[in-house]
Amino acid sequence: MDKENKKGTDRKCGEGRGSEGIIGRLRAVLKYHKTGLELLKIAHKVDSAAIPLRIINSALQVTGTYLTLYLTAEFIDTLLAGRFSEGFFRGCAVVLTGLFLGVAAKLVEKAYGKSAQRCSLAFEVMMREKAVTLDYETMEQPRVSEKIFTSERIAGMYGGLGSVVNNYQGLLTGILEIGTAVGLIGVLCFSSPSEEGFLLAFAARPAVSVILVLVFLALTMVIRASGNARMVKATGKYLQDHAGMELQLTYLLSRVMMNLQAAKVIRIYDMKGMLMDNMDRWWEKSNQFYGNMCDMEIKGTLNGNLTNGFFTVFSYLFVAVKVLSGAVTIGAFTQYAGAMMKLSGGFQGAAWYNTQIKLANDYMTDFLELMRMENGHAAGSIPVEKRLDGEYEIAFQDVSFRYPGSEEMILKHVNCKIKMKDKLALVGENGAGKTTFVKLLCRLYEPTEGVITLNGIDIRKYREEEYRELFGVVFQDFKLFAFPLWQNLVTSYERDDARIRDCLERAGAAEFAGKLPEGMDTLLFKDREGGVDISGGEAQKLALARALYKDAPFVVLDEPTAALDPISEAQVYAGFHEMVRDKTSIYISHRMSSCRFCDDIVVFRNGEIAERGSHEELLEKQGHYAKMWHAQAKYYVNKEGC
C-alpha cells in the first residue's frame, strides 16, 4: 500500500515537474517580450505616433497582398469564362487597388521613417540626460559609464529604440499574414472535390487536406525553429564577446588617435607603431567576429531558403491537386497558392523578427538598467534658507570616507568647522585628502561615516540642487566647453553682460576677453568652425570668472593658479581679497606662499587634520606645516637671504 501511494505520489510529482518545466520554458521564451514591452512604452513616450504608424503599415501590407490576390483570382476566372468586358473592369480594379495601397504604404513609410529617426535621437538624448541627472558618486562608477558606452555603441551597430519598434512591426505583420492565410487555407482545405478520380479525390478530401497542411507546416516550423534557436545562442555569445572589442577600438579611435592632447605625446614619443599594433590586434579580432557573424547569417538564410523552398513545392502541388479535383477554380489557384506562400512567409517572418527582438532586447537591457538606476544619495526635502548676510556654518563631525569599491579610508575622523567669511587654505601632500574634503563639502560624495551639517542640520536632509547653489567651485581638472564665452560663464543662469565684465575683470581675464574676435559671443576651442583656442592660463581665468558669476556664498578654488604664469599668479594673489569679497573662500594649493593670503589654514596629513591655525601660528609650532613652508621657501631665497 505504501509502495502504491509512493508511486502515485512520484507520478503526481513528475507530472508537476513536467508542467512546471513547460511553464518555466514558456516564461523564458516570453521573458524578453516583457523587456520589449518596456522599450515600446519608452518609444511611445518619445513619439506617440511611432506604434500606430507601424500598425497601420502592417495592416496596409497584409490587406494589399490579400486583396490583390482575391481580385486577381476573380479577374482570371472572369477571363476564362469569356466575360471580357467585365474582365477589363476587374483588371482595372486590380491595378488601381495596387496603386492606391502602394501609395498609402509609401506615405506611411515616409512618416514612420521620420519617427524612427526621432526614436534614435531620443535614445541618445535619454542616455545623456540620465547621465547628467545621476549623482556624481554614482556617475563616476566605471560600471555606469560602461553601460552608457556599451548601450550607445551596440545600439549604433544593431539599432536602438527605432529598431525595436521596427522588429515588433515585422512580428505583427507576420502574425497578421498567418491569421489571414489560415482563414483562406481553411476555406481551401474544406473545399470538397467534384471529380470522381480516386487518387485526386482522396488527396483533396477536407480531412486529408488538413492533415497534409498541418504535417508539412509542422516540419517546416520545427526545422526553422531549431535553426533560429542555434542562431540566437551563437549571436548572443558573439555580441557579449564583441562588446569588449568595440570598447577597445572606440577608445583607440576616439579617445587616443583623435585626442589633441594625446597627439603631442604620440608625436614626441613616436607612439605610432605601438598604437597601430594595438589597433591591428583589436581590428583582427573584430574582423574575425564579423566573419563569424556573416557565416552564421548565411547559414540562417540558407536554412530559411531551404525550408521555404520545401514548403513552396508542397504548396503548389497541394493547390494544383485541389484545382484538378475541381475543389476550386483555376483563377483561385493564384489566390490560394499565394495564401500558402504567405502562410510560410508569415511564419518565417514572425520567427525571424522574434529572433531579432530577443537579440535586440538582450543588448538593450543595459539601456533599461541605466534608465532604472536610482541615485545613491538620499533625497533631501528641506529647502536651504536664503540668507542675505551669507551667515552659514558648515561642520564636519567625525567624518570618514572611502571611495566606492575601496577599503582604504581617504579621510579619517575629520572634525572641522568652517568660519564664515574667512579665507581658509587646505594644504598637504598629494593624496592627503584635500580634494576629497571639498567633494564631500559640495555633496558630490556622501560620508562613509559621520555627518556634515549646515547650520546644525545634516546636509543630506536638504534639497541637493539647492544645497549646491551655495558653492562656486573651480576644480583643478575644471572643464570649459565648445560654447560661446558667455555661456561658459553664465551656464544656466540669466545673462548679464555688465556682471560678466565685472567677473572677467576680477579674475584677470578682461584684457584677454576683450581681444576675442566676437567678444562674449566668441566660440571657444576649434571643435567647431569659427572657434578659437585658448591657453591653459586663459582657461583657468575663465573658470575663475565662472565661479564668481555664480555669486555663491562659498567660493572653492582648487589650485586656481596652477596654469598661470608668475605675473598672472601675482596679480591673482594681489586681487584675491577683492575677488572673493564678502564670501567664504576655501583655497587648495601646493604653493605655500599662497597661504599668507588666508586667515585660517588646515593641514591634512594621511587623511587626518594634523594642524590648524594662522600662518604665523603654524610656523611657531614648527610642525608639519613649517616643514613644508621652509622646504619651498629655500628655493626662493638666494645665498644672501634675499
C-alpha positions as a printed Julia matrix, in Angstrom:
642×3 Matrix{Float64}:
   0.0    0.0     0.0
   2.81   2.35    0.91
   4.61   1.49   -2.31
   1.49   2.19   -4.36
   1.0    5.5    -2.58
   4.63   6.34   -3.17
   4.32   5.51   -6.86
   1.21   7.65   -7.11
   2.92  10.5    -5.34
   6.0   10.21   -7.57
   3.81  10.16  -10.65
   1.99  13.3    -9.5
   5.31  14.97   -8.67
   6.62  14.02  -12.09
   3.54  15.48  -13.71
   4.0   18.6   -11.6
   7.65  18.85  -12.57
   6.7   18.4   -16.2
   4.1   21.15  -16.09
   6.48  23.39  -14.17
   9.14  22.7   -16.78
   6.8   23.7   -19.59
   5.75  26.83  -17.72
   9.39  27.63  -16.98
  10.33  27.31  -20.65
   7.34  29.42  -21.62
   8.39  32.1   -19.16
  11.94  32.02  -20.51
  10.64  32.37  -24.07
   8.33  35.26  -23.2
  10.66  37.0   -20.73
  12.35  39.08  -23.38
   8.96  40.31  -24.62
   8.45  41.87  -21.2
  11.63  43.84  -21.9
  10.3   44.59  -25.36
   7.05  45.98  -24.0
   9.01  48.22  -21.66
  11.01  49.51  -24.62
   7.82  50.04  -26.65
   6.4   52.15  -23.8
   9.52  54.32  -23.91
   9.25  54.61  -27.71
   5.59  55.63  -27.4
   6.52  58.22  -24.8
   9.18  59.62  -27.13
   6.91  59.61  -30.19
   3.21  58.81  -29.73
   2.84  58.17  -33.49
   5.6   55.54  -33.66
   3.5   52.48  -32.81
   0.19  53.49  -34.54
   2.07  54.22  -37.79
   3.65  50.79  -37.79
   0.33  49.07  -37.03
  -1.24  50.92  -39.97
   1.7   49.96  -42.18
   1.39  46.29  -41.25
  -2.36  46.36  -41.9
  -1.82  48.01  -45.3
   0.78  45.44  -46.3
  -1.37  42.46  -45.42
  -4.6   43.98  -46.77
  -2.91  44.94  -50.02
  -1.46  41.48  -50.53
  -4.64  39.51  -49.95
  -6.95  41.99  -51.68
  -4.73  41.85  -54.75
  -4.72  38.02  -54.65
  -8.52  37.95  -54.42
  -9.06  40.46  -57.23
  -6.52  38.7   -59.43
  -8.27  35.36  -58.92
 -11.61  36.94  -59.86
 -10.01  38.58  -62.91
  -8.59  35.27  -64.18
 -11.87  33.41  -63.65
 -13.75  36.15  -65.49
 -11.44  35.9   -68.5
 -11.62  32.09  -68.54
 -15.41  32.39  -68.54
 -15.21  34.63  -71.63
 -16.67  37.7   -69.91
 -14.06  40.07  -71.34
 -15.87  43.35  -70.72
 -16.28  42.5   -67.06
 -12.68  41.27  -67.05
 -11.49  44.68  -68.25
 -13.07  46.41  -65.26
 -11.78  43.75  -62.89
  -8.28  44.24  -64.34
  -8.56  47.99  -63.78
  -9.67  47.3   -60.2
  -6.55  45.17  -59.63
  -4.25  47.91  -60.95
  -5.99  50.78  -59.14
  -6.16  48.87  -55.87
  -2.46  48.05  -56.04
  -1.66  51.68  -56.9
  -3.79  53.12  -54.08
  -2.48  50.75  -51.43
   1.1   51.19  -52.68
   0.88  54.99  -52.43
  -0.73  54.76  -48.98
   2.0   52.37  -47.78
   4.74  54.7   -49.08
   3.22  57.71  -47.31
   3.04  55.77  -44.06
   6.63  54.52  -44.56
   7.81  58.09  -45.03
   6.06  59.16  -41.84
   7.45  56.34  -39.75
  10.9   56.87  -41.27
  10.89  60.26  -39.54
   9.5   58.58  -36.44
  12.39  56.09  -36.43
  14.86  58.99  -36.63
  13.17  60.69  -33.67
  13.38  57.46  -31.68
  17.08  57.06  -32.48
  17.91  60.62  -31.46
  15.76  60.36  -28.34
  17.6   57.18  -27.39
  20.94  59.05  -27.32
  19.45  62.09  -25.57
  17.81  59.94  -22.89
  21.13  58.32  -22.01
  22.88  61.69  -21.79
  20.02  63.17  -19.76
  20.13  60.22  -17.37
  23.89  60.6   -17.06
  23.7   64.27  -16.06
  20.87  63.67  -13.58
  22.63  60.86  -11.72
  24.56  61.97   -8.67
  28.29  62.35   -9.23
  29.18  59.45   -6.94
  27.03  57.05   -8.98
  28.07  58.52  -12.33
  31.77  58.16  -11.53
  31.46  54.38  -11.1
  33.03  52.54  -14.08
  30.02  50.25  -14.5
  27.75  53.23  -15.17
  29.9   54.83  -17.86
  30.42  51.35  -19.36
  26.64  50.84  -19.57
  26.22  54.17  -21.35
  29.04  53.48  -23.77
  28.04  49.87  -24.47
  24.37  50.76  -24.94
  25.18  53.51  -27.39
  27.83  51.61  -29.32
  25.91  48.36  -29.7
  22.66  50.19  -30.49
  24.53  52.21  -33.11
  25.58  48.96  -34.77
  22.4   46.93  -34.39
  19.7   49.55  -33.83
  18.22  51.28  -30.79
  14.62  52.13  -29.95
  13.67  52.56  -33.61
  14.97  49.09  -34.39
  12.94  47.57  -31.55
   9.73  49.17  -32.86
  10.52  48.04  -36.42
  11.13  44.47  -35.24
   7.77  44.4   -33.48
   6.13  45.72  -36.63
   7.72  42.83  -38.56
   6.42  40.39  -35.94
   2.94  41.92  -36.15
   2.97  41.72  -39.95
   3.93  38.05  -39.76
   1.14  37.3   -37.27
  -1.45  39.13  -39.44
  -0.26  37.24  -42.51
  -0.53  33.93  -40.65
  -4.02  34.71  -39.37
  -5.32  35.79  -42.78
  -3.62  32.9   -44.58
  -5.01  30.36  -42.11
  -8.53  31.63  -42.85
  -8.07  31.26  -46.62
  -6.29  27.93  -46.37
  -9.06  26.7   -44.09
 -11.55  27.5   -46.87
  -9.27  25.71  -49.33
  -8.87  22.63  -47.15
 -12.61  22.24  -46.6
 -13.45  22.69  -50.29
 -14.75  19.29  -51.42
 -13.61  17.77  -54.76
 -16.1   17.4   -57.63
 -14.03  14.94  -59.69
 -14.57  11.2   -59.35
 -10.89  10.17  -59.73
  -9.97   8.17  -56.66
  -6.43   9.45  -56.03
  -7.17  13.14  -56.65
 -10.48  12.97  -54.83
  -8.86  11.26  -51.85
  -6.0   13.77  -51.64
  -8.43  16.67  -51.95
 -10.78  15.48  -49.2
 -11.08  18.06  -46.36
  -9.74  15.73  -43.64
  -6.74  14.64  -45.73
  -6.08  18.23  -46.78
  -5.99  19.44  -43.18
  -3.61  16.62  -42.16
  -1.26  17.27  -45.11
  -1.09  21.02  -44.42
  -0.5   20.53  -40.7
   2.23  17.91  -41.22
   4.18  19.89  -43.78
   3.74  23.13  -41.84
   4.92  21.46  -38.61
   8.01  20.06  -40.34
   8.81  23.5   -41.75
   8.36  25.2   -38.37
  10.49  22.63  -36.49
  13.39  22.96  -38.95
  13.15  26.74  -38.9
  12.8   27.0   -35.11
  15.85  24.82  -34.48
  17.9   26.94  -36.86
  16.74  30.17  -35.2
  17.5   28.78  -31.73
  21.07  27.98  -32.77
  21.42  31.44  -34.27
  20.14  33.2   -31.12
  22.5   31.23  -28.91
  25.52  31.86  -31.12
  24.68  35.53  -31.72
  24.19  36.18  -28.0
  27.67  34.82  -27.29
  29.21  36.81  -30.16
  27.57  40.05  -29.06
  28.75  39.57  -25.49
  32.33  38.98  -26.65
  32.14  41.8   -29.19
  31.27  44.49  -26.66
  34.79  44.38  -25.22
  36.34  44.64  -28.69
  34.23  47.67  -29.5
  35.24  49.34  -26.24
  38.92  48.89  -27.11
  38.54  50.02  -30.73
  36.5   53.09  -29.84
  38.96  54.02  -27.1
  41.84  53.89  -29.59
  39.97  55.65  -32.41
  38.17  58.38  -30.45
  39.94  58.89  -27.16
  43.54  58.41  -28.28
  44.08  58.98  -32.01
  41.59  61.88  -32.27
  42.56  63.46  -28.95
  44.53  66.68  -29.46
  46.12  66.45  -26.02
  47.27  62.9   -26.72
  48.52  63.94  -30.19
  51.5   65.81  -28.7
  52.57  62.85  -26.57
  52.15  60.45  -29.51
  54.48  62.51  -31.67
  57.08  63.29  -29.04
  57.44  59.65  -28.0
  56.9   58.22  -31.5
  53.99  56.06  -30.33
  52.55  55.48  -33.81
  53.94  51.95  -34.13
  52.75  50.88  -30.68
  49.26  52.33  -31.26
  48.91  50.73  -34.68
  49.99  47.36  -33.25
  47.19  47.63  -30.71
  44.79  48.77  -33.43
  45.73  45.85  -35.71
  45.3   43.36  -32.88
  41.79  44.52  -31.98
  40.88  45.09  -35.62
  41.78  41.48  -36.41
  39.59  40.25  -33.57
  36.75  42.46  -34.79
  37.15  41.13  -38.34
  37.01  37.57  -37.03
  33.82  38.47  -35.19
  32.18  39.9   -38.31
  33.34  36.91  -40.32
  31.71  34.56  -37.84
  28.55  36.68  -37.83
  28.39  36.6   -41.63
  28.88  32.81  -41.7
  26.14  32.42  -39.15
  23.75  34.7   -41.07
  24.48  32.81  -44.3
  23.66  29.52  -42.58
  20.47  31.03  -41.17
  19.47  32.4   -44.6
  20.24  29.06  -46.26
  18.17  27.23  -43.63
  15.27  29.62  -44.24
  15.52  29.34  -48.04
  15.63  25.54  -47.97
  12.63  25.23  -45.66
  10.79  27.89  -47.64
  11.53  26.06  -50.89
  10.39  22.79  -49.32
   7.04  24.31  -48.33
   6.7   26.16  -51.67
   6.89  22.92  -53.65
   4.3   21.34  -51.36
   2.05  24.43  -51.61
   1.91  24.45  -55.4
   1.32  20.68  -55.57
  -1.39  20.87  -52.92
  -3.3   23.73  -54.6
  -2.86  22.04  -58.0
  -4.5   18.89  -56.6
  -7.41  20.99  -55.35
  -7.79  22.64  -58.77
  -7.53  19.36  -60.7
 -10.05  17.72  -58.4
 -12.49  20.54  -59.04
 -12.49  21.75  -55.44
 -11.54  25.3   -56.51
 -11.38  27.24  -59.78
  -8.29  27.8   -61.89
  -8.36  31.51  -61.05
  -8.37  30.67  -57.37
  -5.06  28.85  -57.87
  -3.16  32.15  -57.63
  -5.16  33.22  -54.59
  -4.67  30.03  -52.58
  -1.09  29.44  -53.75
  -0.35  32.99  -52.68
  -2.03  32.35  -49.32
   0.11  29.22  -48.83
   3.22  31.26  -49.62
   2.13  33.98  -47.23
   1.49  31.41  -44.51
   5.02  30.11  -44.9
   6.4   33.62  -45.23
   4.38  34.74  -42.22
   5.85  32.0   -40.05
   9.33  32.7   -41.41
   8.95  36.45  -40.85
   7.46  36.06  -37.38
  10.23  33.65  -36.37
  12.92  35.92  -37.82
  11.63  39.08  -36.18
  11.05  37.26  -32.91
  14.73  36.26  -33.03
  15.76  39.85  -33.75
  13.6   41.08  -30.87
  15.3   38.69  -28.48
  18.76  39.75  -29.65
  17.88  43.46  -29.53
  16.29  43.16  -26.09
  19.35  41.32  -24.82
  21.69  44.19  -25.66
  19.11  46.86  -24.74
  18.98  45.6   -21.14
  21.98  47.8   -20.33
  19.98  50.81  -21.52
  16.97  49.83  -19.38
  19.17  49.19  -16.35
  20.61  52.67  -16.81
  17.12  54.18  -17.07
  16.04  52.36  -13.89
  19.17  53.32  -11.99
  18.44  55.35   -8.9
  20.65  57.99   -7.32
  22.68  56.67   -4.42
  22.29  59.92   -2.48
  19.48  60.48   -0.05
  16.72  62.67   -1.5
  16.54  65.64    0.84
  13.38  67.69    1.15
  14.31  70.69    3.31
  14.82  73.95    1.36
  18.06  75.81    2.03
  17.5   79.13    3.75
  18.38  82.09    1.53
  20.44  84.39    3.76
  21.34  87.82    2.51
  24.05  88.1     5.18
  25.67  84.86    3.99
  25.81  83.53    7.55
  26.11  79.8     7.02
  28.0   77.45    9.29
  29.29  74.15    7.96
  30.71  71.49   10.27
  32.35  68.11    9.64
  31.53  65.84   12.59
  33.73  62.75   12.87
  33.68  62.3     9.08
  35.44  59.35    7.48
  35.3   58.44    3.8
  36.41  55.77    1.37
  35.66  55.64   -2.34
  33.18  53.0    -3.58
  34.88  49.65   -4.11
  37.89  50.59   -1.97
  38.75  49.59    1.58
  41.19  52.45    2.14
  39.88  55.38    4.16
  40.84  58.62    2.41
  39.55  60.76    5.3
  39.64  59.57    8.9
  37.56  61.06   11.71
  37.69  64.63   10.42
  36.21  67.28   12.72
  36.19  70.77   11.3
  34.08  73.92   11.38
  34.32  76.46    8.59
  34.25  80.04    9.84
  32.07  82.3     7.78
  33.62  84.93    5.52
  37.1   83.69    6.31
  39.69  82.67    3.77
  40.51  79.05    4.51
  43.51  77.25    3.0
  43.75  73.46    2.73
  47.32  72.2     2.42
  49.1   68.86    2.48
  50.89  66.37    0.27
  49.23  64.73   -2.71
  46.66  62.16   -1.58
  46.3   63.72    1.87
  42.52  64.17    1.35
  42.15  67.87    0.43
  40.14  67.48   -2.78
  38.08  64.67   -1.25
  37.22  67.05    1.6
  35.9   69.55   -0.96
  33.91  66.88   -2.82
  32.22  65.92    0.42
  31.64  69.57    1.25
  29.88  70.09   -2.11
  27.95  66.83   -1.62
  29.39  65.18   -4.72
  30.02  62.29   -2.34
  28.47  61.38    0.99
  30.46  60.44    4.11
  31.09  56.78    4.8
  30.9   57.62    8.5
  29.92  60.76   10.4
  27.85  63.73    9.21
  28.32  67.13    7.62
  25.93  69.81    8.84
  24.76  73.16    7.52
  23.54  75.42   10.31
  23.25  72.35   12.52
  21.24  70.2    10.05
  22.62  67.16    8.21
  23.2   68.32    4.61
  21.6   65.09    3.32
  18.26  66.45    4.53
  18.49  69.48    2.24
  17.41  69.51   -1.39
  20.58  68.56   -3.2
  20.34  71.13   -6.01
  19.58  73.94   -3.55
  22.48  72.97   -1.32
  24.92  73.09   -4.25
  23.73  76.6    -5.05
  25.85  77.67   -2.08
  29.11  76.81   -3.86
  31.07  78.25   -6.74
  33.93  75.84   -7.4
  37.0   75.8    -9.63
  38.37  72.25   -9.55
  41.91  71.51  -10.61
  40.51  69.48  -13.52
  37.91  72.13  -14.44
  36.18  71.97  -17.81
  35.23  74.63  -20.34
  33.05  73.79  -23.31
  32.99  74.49  -27.05
  30.24  77.06  -26.49
  30.32  80.87  -26.73
  32.36  82.59  -24.0
  29.27  83.99  -22.25
  27.6   80.57  -21.99
  30.71  79.14  -20.34
  30.44  81.85  -17.67
  26.68  82.24  -17.29
  25.87  78.47  -17.52
  22.19  78.04  -16.57
  21.74  81.5   -15.05
  20.43  84.67  -16.64
  22.85  86.59  -18.87
  24.01  89.94  -17.53
  26.79  91.48  -19.64
  27.79  94.04  -17.0
  28.15  91.28  -14.45
  30.15  89.17  -16.94
  32.58  92.05  -17.49
  32.96  92.56  -13.73
  33.75  88.87  -13.15
  36.23  88.82  -16.03
  37.94  91.89  -14.55
  38.16  90.38  -11.07
  39.52  87.1   -12.48
  42.17  88.92  -14.52
  40.63  87.84  -17.86
  39.15  91.15  -19.07
  42.09  92.06  -21.34
  42.18  88.62  -22.95
  38.38  88.51  -23.42
  38.38  91.98  -24.95
  40.65  90.81  -27.79
  38.39  87.93  -28.87
  37.02  88.42  -32.41
  33.34  88.17  -31.45
  33.68  89.39  -27.88
  31.48  87.47  -25.45
  29.86  85.59  -28.35
  33.19  84.08  -29.45
  33.07  80.31  -29.68
  35.74  78.67  -27.54
  38.0   75.94  -28.93
  38.26  74.71  -32.5
  35.94  71.75  -32.1
  33.56  73.71  -34.31
  34.24  76.07  -37.18
  34.86  79.64  -36.06
  36.11  78.66  -32.61
  39.32  79.99  -31.05
  41.86  78.09  -28.97
  42.85  79.5   -25.59
  45.83  78.79  -23.38
  45.67  76.9   -20.1
  46.15  80.11  -18.14
  43.37  81.88  -20.03
  41.07  78.9   -19.49
  41.83  78.94  -15.77
  40.96  82.63  -15.54
  37.64  81.96  -17.28
  36.93  79.15  -14.83
  37.56  81.62  -12.0
  35.21  84.13  -13.65
  32.52  81.42  -13.94
  32.74  80.65  -10.23
  32.48  84.36   -9.44
  29.5   84.85  -11.76
  27.51  82.28   -9.79
  27.81  84.66   -6.83
  27.58  81.82   -4.31
  28.31  82.33   -0.59
  31.2   79.83   -0.75
  33.99  80.05   -3.34
  36.2   76.97   -3.57
  39.44  77.23   -5.52
  41.44  74.05   -6.12
  44.91  75.06   -7.38
  43.49  78.22   -9.04
  46.87  79.43  -10.31
  48.39  76.1   -11.41
  48.3   77.08  -15.11
  49.15  80.77  -14.65
  52.47  82.43  -15.33
  54.23  84.11  -12.36
  52.97  87.61  -13.24
  49.35  86.45  -13.59
  49.69  84.44  -10.4
  50.93  87.51   -8.55
  48.01  89.52   -9.93
  45.52  86.88   -8.75
  47.06  86.8    -5.28
  47.1   90.6    -5.11
  43.41  90.77   -6.01
  42.43  87.72   -4.0
  40.66  89.7    -1.28
  38.69  91.68   -3.84
  37.92  88.57   -5.9
  36.11  86.82   -3.05
  34.86  89.82   -1.14
  32.07  89.15    1.37
  32.32  85.41    0.73
  33.73  82.38    2.47
  36.63  81.11    0.37
  38.33  77.73    0.54
  41.65  77.54   -1.16
  43.64  74.4    -2.04
  47.21  74.87   -3.11
  50.61  73.21   -3.09
  52.28  76.64   -3.23
  52.74  77.52    0.39
  53.26  81.22   -0.37
  49.55  81.48   -1.22
  48.65  80.6     2.37
  49.81  84.01    3.55
  46.66  85.47    1.98
  44.41  83.22    4.1
  43.04  83.75    7.63
  42.92  80.08    8.56
  44.98  77.09    7.4
  44.06  73.42    7.74
  46.91  70.96    7.28
  45.92  67.48    6.04
  48.19  64.5     6.51
  47.26  60.86    5.75
  43.57  61.7     5.66
  43.53  63.49    9.02
  43.71  67.1    10.12
  47.22  67.33   11.51
  47.31  71.05   12.32
  45.16  74.15   12.1
  45.83  77.85   12.65
  47.07  81.03   11.01
  50.28  81.17    9.01
  52.22  82.68   11.91
  50.79  80.26   14.49
  51.68  77.22   12.41
  55.22  78.46   11.78
  55.69  78.89   15.54
  54.59  75.3    16.14
  57.45  74.06   13.98
  55.25  71.16   12.87
  54.38  69.67    9.5
  53.26  72.99    8.01
  56.52  74.68    8.98
  58.49  71.87    7.33
  56.55  72.27    4.08
  56.92  76.05    4.22
  60.67  76.0     4.73
  61.12  73.25    2.13
  59.58  75.51   -0.53
  60.96  78.79    0.8
  64.6   77.75    0.28
  64.07  77.73   -3.49
  63.02  81.37   -3.44
  65.83  82.65   -1.19
  69.33  83.29   -2.55
  72.57  82.85   -0.66
  72.35  86.36    0.76
  68.88  85.61    2.19
  67.01  87.81   -0.3
